[in-house]
Amino acid sequence: MPLAINQIMSDIKFLNEDELIELNQFIVGRIKHERNIQASRMKRQLFVGSKVSFRDNSGRMAEGKVVKVMRKFAQIDTGDNTWRVPINLLNKVA
């Protein structure tokens, strides 16, 4: 772990509850922002018929073709099932 992360983790111990809540809200907002950026990048690459991969509910890699692209999700046909997958969890297969 980088030195800065260790310093931040040790400084967090001295925060009160209100400060921790504010920090949590900031971190959650930052994570959501990063995921939205990632989803936007992937969405620009996705078209109906594109081959993609993702991890299913049991953690196994699944591959399929895009059937429909929605705002935050895509419908993926794996042959056996049709999945509704968040766009930021998809990886394009070459």
The first five atom37 places (N, CA, C, CB, O) and aatype in JSON, in Angstrom:
{
  "aatype": [12, 14, 10, 0, 9, 2, 5, 9, 12, 15, 3, 9, 11, 13, 10, 2, 6, 3, 6, 10, 9, 6, 10, 2, 5, 13, 9, 19, 7, 1, 9, 11, 8, 6, 1, 2, 9, 5, 0, 15, 1, 12, 11, 1, 5, 10, 13, 19, 7, 15, 11, 19, 15, 13, 1, 3, 2, 15, 7, 1, 12, 0, 6, 7, 11, 19, 19, 11, 19, 12, 1, 11, 13, 0, 5, 9, 3, 16, 7, 3, 2, 16, 17, 1, 19, 14, 9, 2, 10, 10, 2, 11, 19, 0],
  "atom_mask": [
    [1, 1, 1, 1, 1],
    [1, 1, 1, 1, 1],
    [1, 1, 1, 1, 1],
    [1, 1, 1, 1, 1],
    [1, 1, 1, 1, 1],
    [1, 1, 1, 1, 1],
    [1, 1, 1, 1, 1],
    [1, 1, 1, 1, 1],
    [1, 1, 1, 1, 1],
    [1, 1, 1, 1, 1],
    [1, 1, 1, 1, 1],
    [1, 1, 1, 1, 1],
    [1, 1, 1, 1, 1],
    [1, 1, 1, 1, 1],
    [1, 1, 1, 1, 1],
    [1, 1, 1, 1, 1],
    [1, 1, 1, 1, 1],
    [1, 1, 1, 1, 1],
    [1, 1, 1, 1, 1],
    [1, 1, 1, 1, 1],
    [1, 1, 1, 1, 1],
    [1, 1, 1, 1, 1],
    [1, 1, 1, 1, 1],
    [1, 1, 1, 1, 1],
    [1, 1, 1, 1, 1],
    [1, 1, 1, 1, 1],
    [1, 1, 1, 1, 1],
    [1, 1, 1, 1, 1],
    [1, 1, 1, 0, 1],
    [1, 1, 1, 1, 1],
    [1, 1, 1, 1, 1],
    [1, 1, 1, 1, 1],
    [1, 1, 1, 1, 1],
    [1, 1, 1, 1, 1],
    [1, 1, 1, 1, 1],
    [1, 1, 1, 1, 1],
    [1, 1, 1, 1, 1],
    [1, 1, 1, 1, 1],
    [1, 1, 1, 1, 1],
    [1, 1, 1, 1, 1],
    [1, 1, 1, 1, 1],
    [1, 1, 1, 1, 1],
    [1, 1, 1, 1, 1],
    [1, 1, 1, 1, 1],
    [1, 1, 1, 1, 1],
    [1, 1, 1, 1, 1],
    [1, 1, 1, 1, 1],
    [1, 1, 1, 1, 1],
    [1, 1, 1, 0, 1],
    [1, 1, 1, 1, 1],
    [1, 1, 1, 1, 1],
    [1, 1, 1, 1, 1],
    [1, 1, 1, 1, 1],
    [1, 1, 1, 1, 1],
    [1, 1, 1, 1, 1],
    [1, 1, 1, 1, 1],
    [1, 1, 1, 1, 1],
    [1, 1, 1, 1, 1],
    [1, 1, 1, 0, 1],
    [1, 1, 1, 1, 1],
    [1, 1, 1, 1, 1],
    [1, 1, 1, 1, 1],
    [1, 1, 1, 1, 1],
    [1, 1, 1, 0, 1],
    [1, 1, 1, 1, 1],
    [1, 1, 1, 1, 1],
    [1, 1, 1, 1, 1],
    [1, 1, 1, 1, 1],
    [1, 1, 1, 1, 1],
    [1, 1, 1, 1, 1],
    [1, 1, 1, 1, 1],
    [1, 1, 1, 1, 1],
    [1, 1, 1, 1, 1],
    [1, 1, 1, 1, 1],
    [1, 1, 1, 1, 1],
    [1, 1, 1, 1, 1],
    [1, 1, 1, 1, 1],
    [1, 1, 1, 1, 1],
    [1, 1, 1, 0, 1],
    [1, 1, 1, 1, 1],
    [1, 1, 1, 1, 1],
    [1, 1, 1, 1, 1],
    [1, 1, 1, 1, 1],
    [1, 1, 1, 1, 1],
    [1, 1, 1, 1, 1],
    [1, 1, 1, 1, 1],
    [1, 1, 1, 1, 1],
    [1, 1, 1, 1, 1],
    [1, 1, 1, 1, 1],
    [1, 1, 1, 1, 1],
    [1, 1, 1, 1, 1],
    [1, 1, 1, 1, 1],
    [1, 1, 1, 1, 1],
    [1, 1, 1, 1, 1]
  ],
  "atom_positions": [
    [[0.84, -1.18, 0.0], [0.0, 0.0, 0.0], [0.89, 1.25, 0.0], [-0.96, 0.0, 1.22], [1.87, 1.3, 0.74]],
    [[0.56, 2.24, -0.82], [1.37, 3.47, -0.83], [1.37, 4.17, 0.52], [0.86, 4.43, -1.91], [0.44, 4.02, 1.32]],
    [[2.4, 4.91, 0.76], [2.57, 5.62, 2.04], [1.4, 6.56, 2.3], [3.89, 6.41, 2.05], [0.96, 6.68, 3.45]],
    [[0.9, 7.24, 1.27], [-0.2, 8.19, 1.44], [-1.45, 7.49, 1.96], [-0.51, 8.9, 0.13], [-2.16, 8.04, 2.8]],
    [[-1.73, 6.3, 1.47], [-2.91, 5.54, 1.92], [-2.77, 5.18, 3.4], [-3.11, 4.26, 1.06], [-3.72, 5.32, 4.17]],
    [[-1.58, 4.73, 3.79], [-1.35, 4.39, 5.21], [-1.54, 5.61, 6.09], [0.07, 3.81, 5.4], [-2.1, 5.51, 7.18]],
    [[-1.08, 6.77, 5.63], [-1.24, 8.01, 6.4], [-2.71, 8.37, 6.54], [-0.47, 9.17, 5.72], [-3.16, 8.74, 7.62]],
    [[-3.46, 8.26, 5.45], [-4.89, 8.56, 5.48], [-5.61, 7.62, 6.45], [-5.5, 8.45, 4.07], [-6.45, 8.05, 7.23]],
    [[-5.27, 6.32, 6.38], [-5.92, 5.35, 7.25], [-5.63, 5.62, 8.73], [-5.47, 3.93, 6.89], [-6.5, 5.44, 9.58]],
    [[-4.43, 6.06, 9.03], [-4.13, 6.37, 10.43], [-4.81, 7.67, 10.87], [-2.6, 6.47, 10.64], [-5.21, 7.8, 12.02]],
    [[-4.96, 8.64, 9.94], [-5.64, 9.9, 10.27], [-7.13, 9.7, 10.49], [-5.41, 10.93, 9.17], [-7.75, 10.42, 11.27]],
    [[-7.72, 8.74, 9.8], [-9.16, 8.49, 9.93], [-9.54, 8.11, 11.36], [-9.6, 7.37, 8.97], [-10.65, 8.4, 11.8]],
    [[-8.64, 7.5, 12.07], [-8.92, 7.07, 13.44], [-9.28, 8.24, 14.36], [-7.71, 6.34, 14.01], [-9.9, 8.05, 15.4]],
    [[-8.88, 9.45, 13.97], [-9.1, 10.61, 14.83], [-10.34, 11.41, 14.44], [-7.89, 11.51, 14.81], [-10.62, 12.44, 15.05]],
    [[-11.09, 10.96, 13.43], [-12.28, 11.68, 12.99], [-13.48, 11.34, 13.87], [-12.59, 11.36, 11.53], [-13.59, 10.21, 14.36]],
    [[-14.37, 12.31, 14.07], [-15.59, 12.02, 14.82], [-16.65, 11.46, 13.85], [-16.13, 13.31, 15.55], [-16.4, 11.34, 12.65]],
    [[-17.8, 11.13, 14.38], [-18.83, 10.46, 13.57], [-19.31, 11.33, 12.41], [-20.02, 10.09, 14.46], [-19.46, 10.82, 11.29]],
    [[-19.54, 12.61, 12.64], [-19.99, 13.5, 11.56], [-18.96, 13.6, 10.44], [-20.29, 14.9, 12.12], [-19.31, 13.59, 9.26]],
    [[-17.7, 13.69, 10.82], [-16.64, 13.76, 9.82], [-16.53, 12.46, 9.03], [-15.3, 14.09, 10.49], [-16.28, 12.47, 7.83]],
    [[-16.72, 11.34, 9.72], [-16.7, 10.03, 9.04], [-17.85, 9.91, 8.05], [-16.76, 8.89, 10.07], [-17.67, 9.37, 6.95]],
    [[-19.02, 10.39, 8.42], [-20.18, 10.35, 7.53], [-19.92, 11.21, 6.3], [-21.46, 10.82, 8.26], [-20.22, 10.8, 5.18]],
    [[-19.37, 12.4, 6.51], [-19.05, 13.29, 5.39], [-18.0, 12.66, 4.46], [-18.54, 14.64, 5.92], [-18.11, 12.73, 3.24]],
    [[-16.98, 12.04, 5.06], [-15.95, 11.35, 4.28], [-16.54, 10.2, 3.49], [-14.82, 10.85, 5.19], [-16.2, 9.99, 2.33]],
    [[-17.43, 9.44, 4.12], [-18.1, 8.32, 3.45], [-18.9, 8.8, 2.25], [-19.01, 7.57, 4.44], [-18.84, 8.19, 1.18]],
    [[-19.66, 9.87, 2.43], [-20.45, 10.4, 1.32], [-19.56, 10.85, 0.17], [-21.32, 11.57, 1.79], [-19.9, 10.65, -1.0]],
    [[-18.43, 11.46, 0.49], [-17.49, 11.88, -0.55], [-16.93, 10.68, -1.3], [-16.34, 12.7, 0.07], [-16.87, 10.68, -2.53]],
    [[-16.53, 9.65, -0.56], [-15.94, 8.46, -1.19], [-16.97, 7.74, -2.06], [-15.38, 7.5, -0.12], [-16.65, 7.34, -3.18]],
    [[-18.17, 7.57, -1.56], [-19.23, 6.92, -2.34], [-19.51, 7.71, -3.62], [-20.53, 6.77, -1.49], [-19.67, 7.13, -4.69]],
    [[-19.58, 9.02, -3.51], [-19.79, 9.87, -4.69], [-18.67, 9.71, -5.7], [0.0, 0.0, 0.0], [-18.91, 9.67, -6.9]],
    [[-17.44, 9.63, -5.21], [-16.28, 9.48, -6.09], [-16.31, 8.13, -6.81], [-14.97, 9.61, -5.29], [-16.01, 8.05, -8.0]],
    [[-16.68, 7.07, -6.09], [-16.78, 5.74, -6.69], [-17.86, 5.73, -7.77], [-17.09, 4.66, -5.62], [-17.65, 5.2, -8.86]],
    [[-19.02, 6.33, -7.47], [-20.1, 6.4, -8.46], [-19.67, 7.17, -9.7], [-21.34, 7.06, -7.85], [-19.99, 6.78, -10.82]],
    [[-18.93, 8.26, -9.49], [-18.43, 9.05, -10.61], [-17.5, 8.22, -11.5], [-17.7, 10.3, -10.1], [-17.64, 8.24, -12.73]],
    [[-16.56, 7.5, -10.89], [-15.64, 6.66, -11.66], [-16.38, 5.56, -12.42], [-14.61, 6.03, -10.73], [-16.05, 5.28, -13.57]],
    [[-17.38, 4.96, -11.79], [-18.16, 3.91, -12.47], [-18.96, 4.48, -13.63], [-19.1, 3.21, -11.48], [-19.1, 3.83, -14.67]],
    [[-19.49, 5.7, -13.48], [-20.23, 6.34, -14.58], [-19.31, 6.63, -15.76], [-20.89, 7.63, -14.1], [-19.7, 6.46, -16.91]],
    [[-18.1, 7.08, -15.47], [-17.14, 7.34, -16.55], [-16.81, 6.04, -17.28], [-15.84, 7.98, -15.99], [-16.78, 6.0, -18.51]],
    [[-16.57, 4.98, -16.51], [-16.26, 3.68, -17.1], [-17.43, 3.17, -17.95], [-15.92, 2.65, -16.0], [-17.23, 2.64, -19.04]],
    [[-18.65, 3.34, -17.45], [-19.83, 2.9, -18.19], [-20.0, 3.71, -19.47], [-21.09, 3.03, -17.31], [-20.38, 3.16, -20.5]],
    [[-19.72, 5.02, -19.42], [-19.83, 5.85, -20.62], [-18.84, 5.42, -21.68], [-19.61, 7.32, -20.27], [-19.18, 5.37, -22.87]],
    [[-17.61, 5.11, -21.27], [-16.6, 4.64, -22.23], [-17.05, 3.34, -22.88], [-15.24, 4.44, -21.53], [-16.94, 3.17, -24.1]],
    [[-17.55, 2.41, -22.07], [-17.97, 1.12, -22.61], [-19.19, 1.28, -23.51], [-18.28, 0.13, -21.47], [-19.3, 0.63, -24.55]],
    [[-20.1, 2.16, -23.12], [-21.32, 2.34, -23.91], [-21.0, 2.84, -25.31], [-22.26, 3.32, -23.21], [-21.69, 2.47, -26.26]],
    [[-19.98, 3.67, -25.45], [-19.59, 4.16, -26.77], [-19.03, 3.04, -27.64], [-18.56, 5.28, -26.64], [-19.01, 3.16, -28.86]],
    [[-18.56, 1.96, -27.02], [-17.98, 0.84, -27.77], [-18.99, -0.25, -28.06], [-16.82, 0.26, -27.0], [-18.72, -1.14, -28.88]],
    [[-20.15, -0.21, -27.41], [-21.13, -1.29, -27.54], [-22.14, -1.02, -28.65], [-21.85, -1.49, -26.23], [-22.67, 0.08, -28.78]],
    [[-22.38, -2.04, -29.43], [-23.41, -2.01, -30.45], [-24.12, -3.35, -30.42], [-22.81, -1.71, -31.87], [-23.57, -4.33, -29.93]],
    [[-25.33, -3.4, -30.94], [-26.04, -4.66, -31.02], [-25.2, -5.62, -31.86], [-27.48, -4.48, -31.65], [-24.76, -5.28, -32.96]],
    [[-24.97, -6.81, -31.32], [-24.15, -7.8, -31.99], [-22.72, -7.87, -31.49], [0.0, 0.0, 0.0], [-22.0, -8.8, -31.83]],
    [[-22.29, -6.89, -30.69], [-20.93, -6.9, -30.14], [-20.76, -8.09, -29.2], [-20.61, -5.58, -29.4], [-21.68, -8.43, -28.46]],
    [[-19.58, -8.72, -29.23], [-19.29, -9.81, -28.31], [-18.7, -9.23, -27.04], [-18.33, -10.84, -28.95], [-17.78, -8.42, -27.08]],
    [[-19.24, -9.65, -25.91], [-18.79, -9.16, -24.6], [-18.65, -10.31, -23.62], [-19.77, -8.11, -24.05], [-19.17, -11.4, -23.84]],
    [[-17.94, -10.05, -22.54], [-17.84, -11.02, -21.44], [-18.15, -10.31, -20.13], [-16.42, -11.68, -21.4], [-18.02, -9.09, -20.02]],
    [[-18.56, -11.1, -19.14], [-18.87, -10.57, -17.81], [-18.88, -11.73, -16.83], [-20.24, -9.81, -17.8], [-18.91, -12.89, -17.23]],
    [[-18.85, -11.42, -15.56], [-18.94, -12.46, -14.52], [-20.4, -12.62, -14.13], [-18.07, -12.09, -13.26], [-21.08, -11.65, -13.82]],
    [[-20.87, -13.87, -14.15], [-22.28, -14.11, -13.78], [-22.42, -14.12, -12.26], [-22.78, -15.46, -14.38], [-21.46, -13.84, -11.54]],
    [[-23.63, -14.43, -11.78], [-23.91, -14.37, -10.34], [-23.06, -15.31, -9.51], [-25.36, -14.68, -10.1], [-22.84, -15.06, -8.32]],
    [[-22.58, -16.39, -10.11], [-21.75, -17.34, -9.36], [-20.26, -17.08, -9.56], [-22.09, -18.76, -9.78], [-19.43, -17.85, -9.09]],
    [[-19.92, -16.0, -10.26], [-18.52, -15.63, -10.42], [-17.83, -16.2, -11.64], [0.0, 0.0, 0.0], [-16.65, -15.93, -11.86]],
    [[-18.53, -16.98, -12.44], [-17.94, -17.56, -13.65], [-17.99, -16.54, -14.78], [-18.67, -18.86, -14.06], [-18.9, -15.72, -14.86]],
    [[-16.99, -16.62, -15.66], [-16.99, -15.75, -16.84], [-18.03, -16.25, -17.83], [-15.58, -15.7, -17.5], [-18.1, -17.44, -18.12]],
    [[-18.81, -15.33, -18.34], [-19.82, -15.65, -19.35], [-19.57, -14.75, -20.55], [-21.27, -15.46, -18.8], [-19.19, -13.59, -20.41]],
    [[-19.78, -15.31, -21.73], [-19.64, -14.54, -22.97], [-20.94, -14.56, -23.72], [-18.5, -15.1, -23.84], [-21.7, -15.53, -23.64]],
    [[-21.21, -13.49, -24.43], [-22.42, -13.43, -25.21], [-22.41, -12.25, -26.16], [0.0, 0.0, 0.0], [-21.41, -11.54, -26.29]],
    [[-23.53, -12.06, -26.82], [-23.68, -10.95, -27.76], [-24.69, -9.96, -27.23], [-24.12, -11.47, -29.15], [-25.67, -10.33, -26.58]],
    [[-24.43, -8.68, -27.5], [-25.32, -7.62, -27.07], [-26.59, -7.67, -27.91], [-24.63, -6.23, -27.19], [-26.55, -7.68, -29.14]],
    [[-27.73, -7.72, -27.21], [-29.04, -7.72, -27.86], [-29.62, -6.31, -27.86], [-30.0, -8.7, -27.17], [-30.24, -5.88, -28.83]],
    [[-29.41, -5.6, -26.75], [-29.98, -4.26, -26.6], [-29.1, -3.46, -25.65], [-31.45, -4.34, -26.07], [-28.63, -3.98, -24.64]],
    [[-28.87, -2.18, -25.97], [-28.11, -1.29, -25.1], [-29.07, -0.26, -24.55], [-26.92, -0.61, -25.86], [-29.72, 0.48, -25.29]],
    [[-29.16, -0.22, -23.21], [-30.02, 0.75, -22.54], [-29.14, 1.83, -21.9], [-30.93, 0.06, -21.48], [-27.94, 1.89, -22.16]],
    [[-29.73, 2.66, -21.06], [-28.98, 3.76, -20.47], [-27.85, 3.27, -19.58], [-29.9, 4.66, -19.68], [-26.71, 3.72, -19.73]],
    [[-28.14, 2.36, -18.65], [-27.11, 1.88, -17.72], [-26.89, 0.37, -17.8], [-27.5, 2.24, -16.32], [-25.96, -0.15, -17.19]],
    [[-27.72, -0.32, -18.55], [-27.64, -1.77, -18.66], [-27.61, -2.19, -20.11], [-28.81, -2.42, -17.93], [-27.96, -1.42, -21.01]],
    [[-27.2, -3.43, -20.33], [-27.26, -4.02, -21.67], [-27.85, -5.41, -21.52], [-25.84, -4.06, -22.36], [-27.6, -6.1, -20.54]],
    [[-28.64, -5.82, -22.52], [-29.14, -7.19, -22.55], [-28.14, -8.02, -23.33], [-30.58, -7.27, -23.19], [-27.78, -7.69, -24.46]],
    [[-27.69, -9.11, -22.7], [-26.68, -9.97, -23.3], [-27.25, -11.37, -23.47], [-25.39, -9.99, -22.43], [-27.76, -11.96, -22.51]],
    [[-27.17, -11.89, -24.69], [-27.63, -13.26, -24.98], [-26.42, -14.18, -24.94], [-28.36, -13.34, -26.36], [-25.51, -14.04, -25.76]],
    [[-26.41, -15.12, -23.98], [-25.3, -16.06, -23.86], [-25.59, -17.39, -24.54], [-24.98, -16.3, -22.39], [-24.78, -18.31, -24.49]],
    [[-26.73, -17.5, -25.17], [-27.12, -18.77, -25.79], [-28.1, -19.52, -24.91], [0.0, 0.0, 0.0], [-29.15, -19.96, -25.37]],
    [[-27.76, -19.66, -23.63], [-28.63, -20.34, -22.67], [-29.63, -19.36, -22.05], [-27.8, -21.01, -21.57], [-30.8, -19.68, -21.87]],
    [[-29.14, -18.17, -21.74], [-29.95, -17.17, -21.04], [-29.76, -15.8, -21.67], [-29.58, -17.12, -19.55], [-28.83, -15.57, -22.44]],
    [[-30.66, -14.91, -21.32], [-30.49, -13.5, -21.64], [-30.31, -12.77, -20.31], [-31.72, -12.92, -22.46], [-31.15, -12.85, -19.42]],
    [[-29.19, -12.07, -20.19], [-28.83, -11.39, -18.96], [-29.01, -9.89, -19.12], [-27.39, -11.72, -18.55], [-28.81, -9.34, -20.2]],
    [[-29.38, -9.23, -18.04], [-29.42, -7.76, -17.96], [-28.22, -7.37, -17.1], [-30.8, -7.21, -17.36], [-28.23, -7.56, -15.88]],
    [[-27.19, -6.82, -17.74], [-25.91, -6.6, -17.08], [-25.59, -5.1, -17.05], [-24.78, -7.38, -17.79], [-25.76, -4.42, -18.06]],
    [[-25.13, -4.57, -15.9], [-24.67, -3.18, -15.87], [-23.53, -2.99, -16.88], [-24.21, -2.78, -14.44], [-22.62, -3.81, -16.96]],
    [[-23.59, -1.91, -17.62], [-22.61, -1.68, -18.69], [-21.19, -1.61, -18.15], [-22.94, -0.39, -19.44], [-20.25, -2.04, -18.83]],
    [[-21.0, -1.07, -16.94], [-19.64, -0.95, -16.43], [-19.02, -2.29, -16.03], [-19.63, -0.03, -15.24], [-17.83, -2.34, -15.73]],
    [[-19.81, -3.37, -16.02], [-19.28, -4.71, -15.7], [-18.95, -5.51, -16.95], [-20.27, -5.48, -14.85], [-18.5, -6.65, -16.85]],
    [[-19.17, -4.94, -18.13], [-18.91, -5.66, -19.38], [-17.5, -5.41, -19.87], [-19.93, -5.24, -20.44], [-16.93, -4.33, -19.69]],
    [[-16.94, -6.44, -20.52], [-15.65, -6.33, -21.19], [-15.86, -6.74, -22.64], [-14.54, -7.21, -20.5], [-16.46, -7.79, -22.92]],
    [[-15.38, -5.93, -23.56], [-15.54, -6.24, -24.97], [-14.56, -7.34, -25.35], [-15.32, -4.98, -25.83], [-13.38, -7.28, -24.99]],
    [[-15.04, -8.34, -26.09], [-14.2, -9.44, -26.55], [-13.79, -9.14, -27.98], [-14.94, -10.83, -26.46], [-14.62, -8.78, -28.82]],
    [[-12.5, -9.28, -28.26], [-11.97, -8.94, -29.59], [-12.41, -9.88, -30.66], [-10.49, -8.91, -29.58], [-12.04, -9.71, -31.82]]
  ]
}
